[in-house]
């Protein structure tokens, strides 16, 4: 087989942000070649037989193929950049009583990226008026108004912040009362 006819590829799943492992597959358009990969900048190469699971963001995967004459394809490289296992940080929510409801304002930030975890960004917020028993659908805004609440009743408010890798954190509970 003429090595110039061989193409090698790297596919990564999932391609979006995740808080779990990333699965890497090495592909080739020719089945009779030997596929190899390296996780240490090409210092050592291993024969590829099964998908590789990557635990840490920043991991560089290199791949190449060899024909029976030990001629090699060019090396292709993929850097894993979609792992984020860091929970966001959330501030204590502010609550304001209004007639028949409570306005909740919350703010969260995603933790700074580290060598092994990326910074996926805040996806949204969920709100609870019963101490985290029931939650709203995810909202993109950190402000939410509970309506139809009984006056002179104290509600235990919590807010949950969720990042794009599905890491989440709950605020502490605060009390609120409609006017």
JOLINUR-V70576 format. One record per residue. N is the residue number from 0. RES is the residue in three letters. PHI is phi as a letter, one per 20 degrees, with the letter a starting at -180 (999 if undefined). Layout:
BEGIN
n-><N/N>
res-><RES/RES>
phi-><PHI/PHI>
END
This chain:
BEGIN
n-><0/1/2/3/4/5/6/7/8/9/10/11/12/13/14/15/16/17/18/19/20/21/22/23/24/25/26/27/28/29/30/31/32/33/34/35/36/37/38/39/40/41/42/43/44/45/46/47/48/49/50/51/52/53/54/55/56/57/58/59/60/61/62/63/64/65/66/67/68/69/70/71/72/73/74/75/76/77/78/79/80/81/82/83/84/85/86/87/88/89/90/91/92/93/94/95/96/97/98/99/100/101/102/103/104/105/106/107/108/109/110/111/112/113/114/115/116/117/118/119/120/121/122/123/124/125/126/127/128/129/130/131/132/133/134/135/136/137/138/139/140/141/142/143/144/145/146/147/148/149/150/151/152/153/154/155/156/157/158/159/160/161/162/163/164/165/166/167/168/169/170/171/172/173/174/175/176/177/178>
res-><UNK/UNK/UNK/UNK/UNK/UNK/UNK/UNK/UNK/UNK/UNK/UNK/UNK/UNK/UNK/UNK/UNK/UNK/UNK/UNK/UNK/UNK/UNK/UNK/UNK/UNK/UNK/UNK/UNK/UNK/UNK/UNK/UNK/UNK/UNK/UNK/UNK/UNK/UNK/UNK/UNK/UNK/UNK/UNK/UNK/UNK/UNK/UNK/UNK/UNK/UNK/UNK/UNK/UNK/UNK/UNK/UNK/UNK/UNK/UNK/UNK/UNK/UNK/UNK/UNK/UNK/UNK/UNK/UNK/UNK/UNK/UNK/UNK/UNK/UNK/UNK/UNK/UNK/UNK/UNK/UNK/UNK/UNK/UNK/UNK/UNK/UNK/UNK/UNK/UNK/UNK/UNK/UNK/UNK/UNK/UNK/UNK/UNK/UNK/UNK/UNK/UNK/UNK/UNK/UNK/UNK/UNK/UNK/UNK/UNK/UNK/UNK/UNK/UNK/UNK/UNK/UNK/UNK/UNK/UNK/UNK/UNK/UNK/UNK/UNK/UNK/UNK/UNK/UNK/UNK/UNK/UNK/UNK/UNK/UNK/UNK/UNK/UNK/UNK/UNK/UNK/UNK/UNK/UNK/UNK/UNK/UNK/UNK/UNK/UNK/UNK/UNK/UNK/UNK/UNK/UNK/UNK/UNK/UNK/UNK/UNK/UNK/UNK/UNK/UNK/UNK/UNK/UNK/UNK/UNK/UNK/UNK/UNK/UNK/UNK/UNK/UNK/UNK/UNK>
phi-><999/f/f/f/e/e/d/c/b/c/d/c/c/f/e/e/f/b/d/c/e/d/e/d/d/d/c/b/e/c/f/e/e/e/e/c/b/c/d/c/m/n/f/c/c/c/f/e/c/c/g/d/d/d/e/c/f/n/f/d/d/d/b/b/c/c/e/f/e/m/e/d/f/f/e/d/c/c/d/f/c/c/d/b/d/e/f/f/d/c/e/f/f/d/c/c/f/c/f/m/a/c/e/d/c/c/b/c/c/e/f/f/f/d/f/d/c/e/d/e/n/f/e/r/c/c/c/c/d/c/m/n/f/c/c/f/f/f/d/f/e/e/d/b/d/e/c/m/e/f/f/m/d/e/d/e/e/c/c/d/d/c/e/f/e/m/f/c/b/d/f/f/e/c/e/b/b/f/f>
END
